[in-house]
């Protein structure tokens, strides 16, 4: 009975992690991975293999990297210069600090535009880089939601089947 309650609590916290793939300041995927490890320790690793934990550990590290750089990657794909890429990264940090959730999109967008303009790019090129940042962030968020959902599903599969 106690293990069932623990599983319910862990799954509810994993759903918080799923929300954290979109909401700033909640480390969604690392939270889900940490809960997998917590369950493994609690359960004596009876249901989770070393391969399972290592695989999701590597995916978690890659997703943390993607989380920080998805806007910059998008800006680069839309032709941003180094100034636009750095502007999107700094704009993202400043945007989240001062604007919270909405700053996730506005900060990198404006940062990329400002970085491009300071680098001597035209207004239209700067705006294109800004939109690339938004596209990158949205694509990264969608990918994080998918990965987090698969993490939760495979965890449940491992412990329940």
ABEGO torsion letter per residue (X at the ends): XAAAAAAAAAAAAAAAAAAAAABBGBBAAAAAAAAAAAAAAAAGGAABBAAAAAAAAAAAAAAAAAAAAAAAAAAAAAGBBAAAAAAAAAAAAAAAAAAEAAAAAAAAAAAAAAAAAAAGBBAAAAAAAAAAAAAAAAAAAAAAAAAAAAAAAAAAAAAAX
